[in-house]
């Protein structure tokens, strides 16, 4: 159910907030990959979770862009 509540939060945001959320998620993914490469990352499943969140954000951005067009 965590993903469902996250999607509801994303749907409430506008385009600018979604783009900020996307850049934040991409930075987090970069940091996680860097930690993984240097063997400092304990929870490797977090990488998969962040990747899915990035895809969710991009999907919502695309849907909202089509609604405006």
PyMOL Python script that loads the backbone (N, CA, C, O; Angstrom):
from pymol import cmd

cmd.read_pdbstr("""\
ATOM      1  N   UNK A   1       0.802  -1.198   0.000  1.00  0.00           N
ATOM      2  CA  UNK A   1       0.000   0.000   0.000  1.00  0.00           C
ATOM      3  C   UNK A   1       0.850   1.270   0.000  1.00  0.00           C
ATOM      4  O   UNK A   1       0.336   2.365  -0.226  1.00  0.00           O
ATOM      5  N   UNK A   2       2.130   1.124   0.250  1.00  0.00           N
ATOM      6  CA  UNK A   2       3.007   2.282   0.269  1.00  0.00           C
ATOM      7  C   UNK A   2       3.061   2.959  -1.099  1.00  0.00           C
ATOM      8  O   UNK A   2       3.094   4.186  -1.186  1.00  0.00           O
ATOM      9  N   UNK A   3       3.071   2.165  -2.155  1.00  0.00           N
ATOM     10  CA  UNK A   3       3.144   2.717  -3.500  1.00  0.00           C
ATOM     11  C   UNK A   3       1.866   3.467  -3.839  1.00  0.00           C
ATOM     12  O   UNK A   3       1.911   4.483  -4.533  1.00  0.00           O
ATOM     13  N   UNK A   4       0.740   2.983  -3.364  1.00  0.00           N
ATOM     14  CA  UNK A   4      -0.530   3.633  -3.666  1.00  0.00           C
ATOM     15  C   UNK A   4      -0.603   5.020  -3.041  1.00  0.00           C
ATOM     16  O   UNK A   4      -1.042   5.972  -3.686  1.00  0.00           O
ATOM     17  N   UNK A   5      -0.179   5.136  -1.803  1.00  0.00           N
ATOM     18  CA  UNK A   5      -0.199   6.444  -1.151  1.00  0.00           C
ATOM     19  C   UNK A   5       0.819   7.385  -1.802  1.00  0.00           C
ATOM     20  O   UNK A   5       0.582   8.589  -1.888  1.00  0.00           O
ATOM     21  N   UNK A   6       1.946   6.841  -2.259  1.00  0.00           N
ATOM     22  CA  UNK A   6       2.948   7.653  -2.953  1.00  0.00           C
ATOM     23  C   UNK A   6       2.379   8.184  -4.264  1.00  0.00           C
ATOM     24  O   UNK A   6       2.615   9.338  -4.622  1.00  0.00           O
ATOM     25  N   UNK A   7       1.629   7.345  -4.983  1.00  0.00           N
ATOM     26  CA  UNK A   7       0.999   7.783  -6.230  1.00  0.00           C
ATOM     27  C   UNK A   7      -0.039   8.869  -5.974  1.00  0.00           C
ATOM     28  O   UNK A   7      -0.147   9.816  -6.753  1.00  0.00           O
ATOM     29  N   UNK A   8      -0.795   8.743  -4.905  1.00  0.00           N
ATOM     30  CA  UNK A   8      -1.785   9.768  -4.569  1.00  0.00           C
ATOM     31  C   UNK A   8      -1.095  11.101  -4.285  1.00  0.00           C
ATOM     32  O   UNK A   8      -1.588  12.155  -4.688  1.00  0.00           O
ATOM     33  N   UNK A   9       0.034  11.055  -3.598  1.00  0.00           N
ATOM     34  CA  UNK A   9       0.790  12.277  -3.329  1.00  0.00           C
ATOM     35  C   UNK A   9       1.313  12.886  -4.622  1.00  0.00           C
ATOM     36  O   UNK A   9       1.302  14.106  -4.787  1.00  0.00           O
ATOM     37  N   UNK A  10       1.770  12.042  -5.538  1.00  0.00           N
ATOM     38  CA  UNK A  10       2.290  12.553  -6.807  1.00  0.00           C
ATOM     39  C   UNK A  10       1.182  13.184  -7.644  1.00  0.00           C
ATOM     40  O   UNK A  10       1.406  14.196  -8.307  1.00  0.00           O
ATOM     41  N   UNK A  11       0.004  12.600  -7.617  1.00  0.00           N
ATOM     42  CA  UNK A  11      -1.109  13.140  -8.408  1.00  0.00           C
ATOM     43  C   UNK A  11      -1.554  14.508  -7.915  1.00  0.00           C
ATOM     44  O   UNK A  11      -2.128  15.278  -8.685  1.00  0.00           O
ATOM     45  N   UNK A  12      -1.303  14.828  -6.655  1.00  0.00           N
ATOM     46  CA  UNK A  12      -1.694  16.122  -6.095  1.00  0.00           C
ATOM     47  C   UNK A  12      -0.725  17.234  -6.485  1.00  0.00           C
ATOM     48  O   UNK A  12      -1.064  18.413  -6.387  1.00  0.00           O
ATOM     49  N   UNK A  13       0.470  16.871  -6.925  1.00  0.00           N
ATOM     50  CA  UNK A  13       1.499  17.864  -7.235  1.00  0.00           C
ATOM     51  C   UNK A  13       1.347  18.377  -8.661  1.00  0.00           C
ATOM     52  O   UNK A  13       0.779  17.708  -9.524  1.00  0.00           O
ATOM     53  N   UNK A  14       1.879  19.604  -8.891  1.00  0.00           N
ATOM     54  CA  UNK A  14       1.855  20.151 -10.244  1.00  0.00           C
ATOM     55  C   UNK A  14       3.150  19.791 -10.973  1.00  0.00           C
ATOM     56  O   UNK A  14       4.025  19.119 -10.427  1.00  0.00           O
ATOM     57  N   UNK A  15       3.248  20.254 -12.216  1.00  0.00           N
ATOM     58  CA  UNK A  15       4.381  19.873 -13.075  1.00  0.00           C
ATOM     59  C   UNK A  15       5.731  20.270 -12.465  1.00  0.00           C
ATOM     60  O   UNK A  15       6.680  19.486 -12.489  1.00  0.00           O
ATOM     61  N   UNK A  16       5.812  21.481 -11.923  1.00  0.00           N
ATOM     62  CA  UNK A  16       7.079  21.960 -11.369  1.00  0.00           C
ATOM     63  C   UNK A  16       7.507  21.125 -10.167  1.00  0.00           C
ATOM     64  O   UNK A  16       8.679  20.771 -10.039  1.00  0.00           O
ATOM     65  N   UNK A  17       6.569  20.814  -9.297  1.00  0.00           N
ATOM     66  CA  UNK A  17       6.884  19.997  -8.124  1.00  0.00           C
ATOM     67  C   UNK A  17       7.292  18.587  -8.534  1.00  0.00           C
ATOM     68  O   UNK A  17       8.169  17.984  -7.915  1.00  0.00           O
ATOM     69  N   UNK A  18       6.653  18.063  -9.576  1.00  0.00           N
ATOM     70  CA  UNK A  18       7.008  16.722 -10.057  1.00  0.00           C
ATOM     71  C   UNK A  18       8.426  16.703 -10.622  1.00  0.00           C
ATOM     72  O   UNK A  18       9.171  15.747 -10.406  1.00  0.00           O
ATOM     73  N   UNK A  19       8.794  17.752 -11.341  1.00  0.00           N
ATOM     74  CA  UNK A  19      10.144  17.799 -11.900  1.00  0.00           C
ATOM     75  C   UNK A  19      11.193  17.919 -10.801  1.00  0.00           C
ATOM     76  O   UNK A  19      12.277  17.346 -10.906  1.00  0.00           O
ATOM     77  N   UNK A  20      10.868  18.665  -9.746  1.00  0.00           N
ATOM     78  CA  UNK A  20      11.782  18.762  -8.609  1.00  0.00           C
ATOM     79  C   UNK A  20      11.914  17.405  -7.923  1.00  0.00           C
ATOM     80  O   UNK A  20      13.010  17.002  -7.533  1.00  0.00           O
ATOM     81  N   UNK A  21      10.791  16.706  -7.778  1.00  0.00           N
ATOM     82  CA  UNK A  21      10.799  15.373  -7.173  1.00  0.00           C
ATOM     83  C   UNK A  21      11.630  14.405  -8.017  1.00  0.00           C
ATOM     84  O   UNK A  21      12.343  13.556  -7.482  1.00  0.00           O
ATOM     85  N   UNK A  22      11.529  14.542  -9.346  1.00  0.00           N
ATOM     86  CA  UNK A  22      12.286  13.683 -10.254  1.00  0.00           C
ATOM     87  C   UNK A  22      13.791  13.928 -10.119  1.00  0.00           C
ATOM     88  O   UNK A  22      14.569  12.976 -10.074  1.00  0.00           O
ATOM     89  N   UNK A  23      14.200  15.180 -10.054  1.00  0.00           N
ATOM     90  CA  UNK A  23      15.634  15.456  -9.915  1.00  0.00           C
ATOM     91  C   UNK A  23      16.158  14.965  -8.570  1.00  0.00           C
ATOM     92  O   UNK A  23      17.282  14.471  -8.478  1.00  0.00           O
ATOM     93  N   UNK A  24      15.347  15.102  -7.538  1.00  0.00           N
ATOM     94  CA  UNK A  24      15.751  14.609  -6.220  1.00  0.00           C
ATOM     95  C   UNK A  24      15.927  13.088  -6.239  1.00  0.00           C
ATOM     96  O   UNK A  24      16.888  12.557  -5.681  1.00  0.00           O
ATOM     97  N   UNK A  25      14.990  12.398  -6.888  1.00  0.00           N
ATOM     98  CA  UNK A  25      15.062  10.935  -6.959  1.00  0.00           C
ATOM     99  C   UNK A  25      16.270  10.489  -7.779  1.00  0.00           C
ATOM    100  O   UNK A  25      16.919   9.501  -7.438  1.00  0.00           O
ATOM    101  N   UNK A  26      16.574  11.208  -8.854  1.00  0.00           N
ATOM    102  CA  UNK A  26      17.731  10.849  -9.675  1.00  0.00           C
ATOM    103  C   UNK A  26      19.041  11.061  -8.921  1.00  0.00           C
ATOM    104  O   UNK A  26      19.979  10.276  -9.058  1.00  0.00           O
ATOM    105  N   UNK A  27      19.096  12.130  -8.122  1.00  0.00           N
ATOM    106  CA  UNK A  27      20.288  12.353  -7.307  1.00  0.00           C
ATOM    107  C   UNK A  27      20.437  11.251  -6.261  1.00  0.00           C
ATOM    108  O   UNK A  27      21.540  10.770  -6.000  1.00  0.00           O
ATOM    109  N   UNK A  28      19.313  10.861  -5.669  1.00  0.00           N
ATOM    110  CA  UNK A  28      19.366   9.787  -4.678  1.00  0.00           C
ATOM    111  C   UNK A  28      19.829   8.483  -5.318  1.00  0.00           C
ATOM    112  O   UNK A  28      20.611   7.740  -4.725  1.00  0.00           O
ATOM    113  N   UNK A  29      19.344   8.204  -6.536  1.00  0.00           N
ATOM    114  CA  UNK A  29      19.757   6.992  -7.236  1.00  0.00           C
ATOM    115  C   UNK A  29      21.261   7.020  -7.523  1.00  0.00           C
ATOM    116  O   UNK A  29      21.947   6.010  -7.368  1.00  0.00           O
ATOM    117  N   UNK A  30      21.763   8.178  -7.939  1.00  0.00           N
ATOM    118  CA  UNK A  30      23.202   8.300  -8.187  1.00  0.00           C
ATOM    119  C   UNK A  30      23.994   8.008  -6.918  1.00  0.00           C
ATOM    120  O   UNK A  30      24.978   7.269  -6.943  1.00  0.00           O
ATOM    121  N   UNK A  31      23.551   8.599  -5.805  1.00  0.00           N
ATOM    122  CA  UNK A  31      24.255   8.382  -4.536  1.00  0.00           C
ATOM    123  C   UNK A  31      24.195   6.921  -4.103  1.00  0.00           C
ATOM    124  O   UNK A  31      25.177   6.382  -3.591  1.00  0.00           O
ATOM    125  N   UNK A  32      23.054   6.283  -4.304  1.00  0.00           N
ATOM    126  CA  UNK A  32      22.928   4.872  -3.944  1.00  0.00           C
ATOM    127  C   UNK A  32      23.845   4.003  -4.790  1.00  0.00           C
ATOM    128  O   UNK A  32      24.475   3.080  -4.275  1.00  0.00           O
ATOM    129  N   UNK A  33      23.923   4.293  -6.087  1.00  0.00           N
ATOM    130  CA  UNK A  33      24.809   3.522  -6.964  1.00  0.00           C
ATOM    131  C   UNK A  33      26.274   3.734  -6.577  1.00  0.00           C
ATOM    132  O   UNK A  33      27.082   2.805  -6.615  1.00  0.00           O
ATOM    133  N   UNK A  34      26.594   4.958  -6.209  1.00  0.00           N
ATOM    134  CA  UNK A  34      27.964   5.251  -5.788  1.00  0.00           C
ATOM    135  C   UNK A  34      28.298   4.489  -4.507  1.00  0.00           C
ATOM    136  O   UNK A  34      29.381   3.916  -4.391  1.00  0.00           O
ATOM    137  N   UNK A  35      27.378   4.480  -3.549  1.00  0.00           N
ATOM    138  CA  UNK A  35      27.591   3.741  -2.306  1.00  0.00           C
ATOM    139  C   UNK A  35      27.709   2.249  -2.574  1.00  0.00           C
ATOM    140  O   UNK A  35      28.497   1.556  -1.930  1.00  0.00           O
ATOM    141  N   UNK A  36      26.921   1.756  -3.528  1.00  0.00           N
ATOM    142  CA  UNK A  36      26.974   0.337  -3.860  1.00  0.00           C
ATOM    143  C   UNK A  36      28.328  -0.022  -4.480  1.00  0.00           C
ATOM    144  O   UNK A  36      28.886  -1.085  -4.206  1.00  0.00           O
ATOM    145  N   UNK A  37      28.840   0.869  -5.309  1.00  0.00           N
ATOM    146  CA  UNK A  37      30.121   0.604  -5.966  1.00  0.00           C
ATOM    147  C   UNK A  37      31.271   0.594  -4.969  1.00  0.00           C
ATOM    148  O   UNK A  37      32.258  -0.116  -5.160  1.00  0.00           O
ATOM    149  N   UNK A  38      31.142   1.382  -3.906  1.00  0.00           N
ATOM    150  CA  UNK A  38      32.203   1.444  -2.907  1.00  0.00           C
ATOM    151  C   UNK A  38      31.925   0.534  -1.707  1.00  0.00           C
ATOM    152  O   UNK A  38      32.580   0.642  -0.670  1.00  0.00           O
ATOM    153  N   UNK A  39      30.957  -0.353  -1.861  1.00  0.00           N
ATOM    154  CA  UNK A  39      30.578  -1.328  -0.827  1.00  0.00           C
ATOM    155  C   UNK A  39      30.175  -0.688   0.501  1.00  0.00           C
ATOM    156  O   UNK A  39      30.460  -1.233   1.567  1.00  0.00           O
ATOM    157  N   UNK A  40      29.513   0.467   0.433  1.00  0.00           N
ATOM    158  CA  UNK A  40      29.025   1.130   1.639  1.00  0.00           C
ATOM    159  C   UNK A  40      27.518   0.984   1.808  1.00  0.00           C
ATOM    160  O   UNK A  40      26.964   1.367   2.838  1.00  0.00           O
ATOM    161  N   UNK A  41      26.858   0.431   0.800  1.00  0.00           N
ATOM    162  CA  UNK A  41      25.401   0.339   0.823  1.00  0.00           C
ATOM    163  C   UNK A  41      24.965  -0.950   1.500  1.00  0.00           C
ATOM    164  O   UNK A  41      25.361  -2.043   1.095  1.00  0.00           O
ATOM    165  N   UNK A  42      24.143  -0.809   2.538  1.00  0.00           N
ATOM    166  CA  UNK A  42      23.647  -1.989   3.252  1.00  0.00           C
ATOM    167  C   UNK A  42      22.363  -2.522   2.634  1.00  0.00           C
ATOM    168  O   UNK A  42      22.206  -3.733   2.481  1.00  0.00           O
ATOM    169  N   UNK A  43      21.444  -1.629   2.277  1.00  0.00           N
ATOM    170  CA  UNK A  43      20.145  -2.031   1.764  1.00  0.00           C
ATOM    171  C   UNK A  43      20.117  -1.837   0.246  1.00  0.00           C
ATOM    172  O   UNK A  43      19.751  -0.764  -0.233  1.00  0.00           O
ATOM    173  N   UNK A  44      20.497  -2.859  -0.503  1.00  0.00           N
ATOM    174  CA  UNK A  44      20.570  -2.734  -1.958  1.00  0.00           C
ATOM    175  C   UNK A  44      19.187  -2.702  -2.605  1.00  0.00           C
ATOM    176  O   UNK A  44      19.062  -2.286  -3.757  1.00  0.00           O
ATOM    177  N   UNK A  45      18.161  -3.124  -1.901  1.00  0.00           N
ATOM    178  CA  UNK A  45      16.809  -3.089  -2.472  1.00  0.00           C
ATOM    179  C   UNK A  45      16.309  -1.657  -2.623  1.00  0.00           C
ATOM    180  O   UNK A  45      15.345  -1.409  -3.348  1.00  0.00           O
ATOM    181  N   UNK A  46      16.948  -0.729  -1.953  1.00  0.00           N
ATOM    182  CA  UNK A  46      16.560   0.687  -2.062  1.00  0.00           C
ATOM    183  C   UNK A  46      16.789   1.198  -3.486  1.00  0.00           C
ATOM    184  O   UNK A  46      16.055   2.071  -3.947  1.00  0.00           O
ATOM    185  N   UNK A  47      17.791   0.672  -4.187  1.00  0.00           N
ATOM    186  CA  UNK A  47      18.062   1.067  -5.571  1.00  0.00           C
ATOM    187  C   UNK A  47      16.854   0.735  -6.439  1.00  0.00           C
ATOM    188  O   UNK A  47      16.412   1.562  -7.237  1.00  0.00           O
ATOM    189  N   UNK A  48      16.326  -0.463  -6.286  1.00  0.00           N
ATOM    190  CA  UNK A  48      15.171  -0.889  -7.068  1.00  0.00           C
ATOM    191  C   UNK A  48      13.955  -0.020  -6.750  1.00  0.00           C
ATOM    192  O   UNK A  48      13.195   0.344  -7.647  1.00  0.00           O
ATOM    193  N   UNK A  49      13.781   0.302  -5.497  1.00  0.00           N
ATOM    194  CA  UNK A  49      12.642   1.119  -5.080  1.00  0.00           C
ATOM    195  C   UNK A  49      12.718   2.526  -5.679  1.00  0.00           C
ATOM    196  O   UNK A  49      11.712   3.065  -6.139  1.00  0.00           O
ATOM    197  N   UNK A  50      13.909   3.112  -5.671  1.00  0.00           N
ATOM    198  CA  UNK A  50      14.079   4.457  -6.220  1.00  0.00           C
ATOM    199  C   UNK A  50      13.881   4.446  -7.734  1.00  0.00           C
ATOM    200  O   UNK A  50      13.294   5.377  -8.287  1.00  0.00           O
ATOM    201  N   UNK A  51      14.363   3.404  -8.410  1.00  0.00           N
ATOM    202  CA  UNK A  51      14.156   3.300  -9.852  1.00  0.00           C
ATOM    203  C   UNK A  51      12.673   3.246 -10.189  1.00  0.00           C
ATOM    204  O   UNK A  51      12.227   3.880 -11.146  1.00  0.00           O
ATOM    205  N   UNK A  52      11.911   2.494  -9.406  1.00  0.00           N
ATOM    206  CA  UNK A  52      10.465   2.412  -9.634  1.00  0.00           C
ATOM    207  C   UNK A  52       9.785   3.747  -9.357  1.00  0.00           C
ATOM    208  O   UNK A  52       8.849   4.132 -10.058  1.00  0.00           O
ATOM    209  N   UNK A  53      10.257   4.449  -8.335  1.00  0.00           N
ATOM    210  CA  UNK A  53       9.686   5.765  -8.042  1.00  0.00           C
ATOM    211  C   UNK A  53       9.960   6.749  -9.174  1.00  0.00           C
ATOM    212  O   UNK A  53       9.102   7.565  -9.508  1.00  0.00           O
ATOM    213  N   UNK A  54      11.145   6.676  -9.764  1.00  0.00           N
ATOM    214  CA  UNK A  54      11.466   7.534 -10.906  1.00  0.00           C
ATOM    215  C   UNK A  54      10.512   7.237 -12.059  1.00  0.00           C
ATOM    216  O   UNK A  54      10.013   8.158 -12.706  1.00  0.00           O
ATOM    217  N   UNK A  55      10.260   5.972 -12.313  1.00  0.00           N
ATOM    218  CA  UNK A  55       9.341   5.600 -13.382  1.00  0.00           C
ATOM    219  C   UNK A  55       7.924   6.097 -13.076  1.00  0.00           C
ATOM    220  O   UNK A  55       7.212   6.545 -13.974  1.00  0.00           O
ATOM    221  N   UNK A  56       7.525   6.016 -11.818  1.00  0.00           N
ATOM    222  CA  UNK A  56       6.192   6.501 -11.433  1.00  0.00           C
ATOM    223  C   UNK A  56       6.076   8.005 -11.664  1.00  0.00           C
ATOM    224  O   UNK A  56       5.068   8.484 -12.184  1.00  0.00           O
ATOM    225  N   UNK A  57       7.106   8.740 -11.277  1.00  0.00           N
ATOM    226  CA  UNK A  57       7.090  10.193 -11.449  1.00  0.00           C
ATOM    227  C   UNK A  57       7.027  10.546 -12.928  1.00  0.00           C
ATOM    228  O   UNK A  57       6.255  11.416 -13.330  1.00  0.00           O
ATOM    229  N   UNK A  58       7.834   9.876 -13.735  1.00  0.00           N
ATOM    230  CA  UNK A  58       7.831  10.160 -15.172  1.00  0.00           C
ATOM    231  C   UNK A  58       6.481   9.830 -15.803  1.00  0.00           C
ATOM    232  O   UNK A  58       6.031  10.535 -16.706  1.00  0.00           O
ATOM    233  N   UNK A  59       5.844   8.780 -15.341  1.00  0.00           N
ATOM    234  CA  UNK A  59       4.527   8.420 -15.854  1.00  0.00           C
ATOM    235  C   UNK A  59       3.502   9.499 -15.525  1.00  0.00           C
ATOM    236  O   UNK A  59       2.710   9.885 -16.386  1.00  0.00           O
ATOM    237  N   UNK A  60       3.511   9.987 -14.296  1.00  0.00           N
ATOM    238  CA  UNK A  60       2.576  11.035 -13.894  1.00  0.00           C
ATOM    239  C   UNK A  60       2.829  12.312 -14.689  1.00  0.00           C
ATOM    240  O   UNK A  60       1.881  12.988 -15.088  1.00  0.00           O
ATOM    241  N   UNK A  61       4.108  12.653 -14.926  1.00  0.00           N
ATOM    242  CA  UNK A  61       4.439  13.835 -15.727  1.00  0.00           C
ATOM    243  C   UNK A  61       3.874  13.695 -17.136  1.00  0.00           C
ATOM    244  O   UNK A  61       3.309  14.645 -17.677  1.00  0.00           O
ATOM    245  N   UNK A  62       4.023  12.520 -17.728  1.00  0.00           N
ATOM    246  CA  UNK A  62       3.514  12.278 -19.081  1.00  0.00           C
ATOM    247  C   UNK A  62       1.995  12.369 -19.125  1.00  0.00           C
ATOM    248  O   UNK A  62       1.438  12.956 -20.052  1.00  0.00           O
ATOM    249  N   UNK A  63       1.328  11.801 -18.147  1.00  0.00           N
ATOM    250  CA  UNK A  63      -0.134  11.842 -18.100  1.00  0.00           C
ATOM    251  C   UNK A  63      -0.626  13.271 -17.974  1.00  0.00           C
ATOM    252  O   UNK A  63      -1.563  13.666 -18.667  1.00  0.00           O
ATOM    253  N   UNK A  64      -0.002  14.058 -17.090  1.00  0.00           N
ATOM    254  CA  UNK A  64      -0.419  15.447 -16.908  1.00  0.00           C
ATOM    255  C   UNK A  64      -0.133  16.285 -18.151  1.00  0.00           C
ATOM    256  O   UNK A  64      -0.897  17.197 -18.466  1.00  0.00           O
ATOM    257  N   UNK A  65       0.957  15.988 -18.862  1.00  0.00           N
ATOM    258  CA  UNK A  65       1.277  16.727 -20.086  1.00  0.00           C
ATOM    259  C   UNK A  65       0.242  16.436 -21.162  1.00  0.00           C
ATOM    260  O   UNK A  65      -0.133  17.330 -21.920  1.00  0.00           O
ATOM    261  N   UNK A  66      -0.222  15.195 -21.236  1.00  0.00           N
ATOM    262  CA  UNK A  66      -1.241  14.856 -22.232  1.00  0.00           C
ATOM    263  C   UNK A  66      -2.596  15.482 -21.899  1.00  0.00           C
ATOM    264  O   UNK A  66      -3.371  15.816 -22.795  1.00  0.00           O
ATOM    265  N   UNK A  67      -2.871  15.635 -20.610  1.00  0.00           N
ATOM    266  CA  UNK A  67      -4.122  16.267 -20.204  1.00  0.00           C
ATOM    267  C   UNK A  67      -4.138  17.743 -20.589  1.00  0.00           C
ATOM    268  O   UNK A  67      -5.183  18.279 -20.959  1.00  0.00           O
ATOM    269  N   UNK A  68      -2.983  18.399 -20.503  1.00  0.00           N
ATOM    270  CA  UNK A  68      -2.905  19.812 -20.841  1.00  0.00           C
ATOM    271  C   UNK A  68      -2.963  20.038 -22.344  1.00  0.00           C
ATOM    272  O   UNK A  68      -3.415  21.093 -22.790  1.00  0.00           O
ATOM    273  N   UNK A  69      -2.522  19.084 -23.120  1.00  0.00           N
ATOM    274  CA  UNK A  69      -2.473  19.239 -24.588  1.00  0.00           C
ATOM    275  C   UNK A  69      -3.835  19.086 -25.225  1.00  0.00           C
ATOM    276  O   UNK A  69      -3.961  19.188 -26.445  1.00  0.00           O
TER     277      UNK A  69
END
""", "prot")
cmd.dss("prot")
cmd.show_as("cartoon", "prot")
cmd.util.cbc("prot")
cmd.orient("prot")
